[in-house]
Amino acid sequence: MFLNISGYTEAELLGKPHSIIRHPDMPKAVFKLLWEYIQQGNEIFAYVKNLCKDGAYYWVLAHVTATFNDNNEIIGYHSNRRSPNKDSLEKIATIYANLLEIENSAQSSTEGLKKSYSTLMQVTSTKGEDYNEFILKI
Ligand SMILES: Cc1cc2nc3c(=O)[nH]c(=O)nc-3n(C[C@H](O)[C@H](O)[C@H](O)COP(=O)(O)O)c2cc1C
């Protein structure tokens, strides 16, 4: 399924980092949050716009989790993808465009990421929900 959608062959993808399909419309803040959650062993739901080999894109609602060994140590990560609905995507695309604008207009990438991350936190907590609750209801 992934090969069909992304347009890559298995040989082109094996051993490569996931960022091979990173789309330039994706704000850095979303990936920062994603890694913070999973490195602490928490699950996260995130809308991700991915880049196909031919330049096309596709959206997924990713559910990313850590994988643990018998000693409760993290030994890897796993992502299940769901097909997002159109209404949710319109709202998410607007939020992401705003975050990207913040990141791109800042004086430095560090400052941009800090402001964008803080905006992401504000936007997703306006109704007193945590990030995952917000995402699953949007
Ligand atoms: C299990 C898992 C699945 C991921 N899936 C994607 C994905 O579909 N698209 C993507 O751009 N990044 C994905 N990432 C995040 C990438 O590892 C990477 O952080 C992101 O593409 C941003 O690239 P950068 O960290 O080099 O800036 C995933 C990470 C994990 C752990």
The ligand as a Tripos MOL2 file, in Angstrom:
@<TRIPOS>MOLECULE
LIG
   31    33     1     0     0
SMALL
NO_CHARGES

@<TRIPOS>ATOM
      1 C1          6.8850    5.6320   13.2600 C.3       1 LIG1
      2 C2          7.1430    6.9770   12.6210 C.ar      1 LIG1
      3 C3          6.4370    7.3400   11.4760 C.ar      1 LIG1
      4 C4          6.6860    8.5860   10.8600 C.ar      1 LIG1
      5 N1          5.9880    8.8950    9.7410 N.ar      1 LIG1
      6 C5          6.2810   10.0360    9.0740 C.ar      1 LIG1
      7 C6          5.6320   10.3530    7.8490 C.ar      1 LIG1
      8 O1          4.7370    9.6430    7.3650 O.2       1 LIG1
      9 N2          6.0080   11.4960    7.2100 N.ar      1 LIG1
     10 C7          6.9640   12.3340    7.7010 C.ar      1 LIG1
     11 O2          7.2660   13.3490    7.0560 O.2       1 LIG1
     12 N3          7.5750   12.0650    8.8740 N.ar      1 LIG1
     13 C8          7.2590   10.9460    9.5610 C.ar      1 LIG1
     14 N4          7.8980   10.6780   10.7470 N.ar      1 LIG1
     15 C9          8.7760   11.7050   11.3180 C.3       1 LIG1
     16 C10        10.1390   11.6750   10.6650 C.3       1 LIG1
     17 O3         10.9470   10.7470   11.3480 O.3       1 LIG1
     18 C11        10.8270   13.0720   10.7200 C.3       1 LIG1
     19 O4         10.9320   13.5210   12.0580 O.3       1 LIG1
     20 C12        10.0450   14.1210    9.9140 C.3       1 LIG1
     21 O5          9.8550   13.7050    8.5910 O.3       1 LIG1
     22 C13        10.7450   15.4790    9.8970 C.3       1 LIG1
     23 O6         11.9940   15.3600    9.3390 O.3       1 LIG1
     24 P1         13.2520   15.9850   10.0660 P.3       1 LIG1
     25 O7         13.1700   15.4840   11.4960 O.co2     1 LIG1
     26 O8         14.4180   15.4980    9.3010 O.co2     1 LIG1
     27 O9         13.0360   17.4740    9.9540 O.co2     1 LIG1
     28 C14         7.6540    9.4720   11.3950 C.ar      1 LIG1
     29 C15         8.3570    9.0920   12.5510 C.ar      1 LIG1
     30 C16         8.0970    7.8770   13.1570 C.ar      1 LIG1
     31 C17         8.8530    7.4940   14.3980 C.3       1 LIG1
@<TRIPOS>BOND
     1     1     2 1
     2     2     3 ar
     3     2    30 ar
     4     3     4 ar
     5     4     5 ar
     6     4    28 ar
     7     5     6 ar
     8     6     7 ar
     9     6    13 1
    10     7     8 2
    11     7     9 ar
    12     9    10 ar
    13    10    11 2
    14    10    12 ar
    15    12    13 ar
    16    13    14 ar
    17    14    15 1
    18    14    28 ar
    19    15    16 1
    20    16    17 1
    21    16    18 1
    22    18    19 1
    23    18    20 1
    24    20    21 1
    25    20    22 1
    26    22    23 1
    27    23    24 1
    28    24    25 2
    29    24    26 1
    30    24    27 1
    31    28    29 ar
    32    29    30 ar
    33    30    31 1
@<TRIPOS>SUBSTRUCTURE
     1 LIG1         1 GROUP 0 **** ****
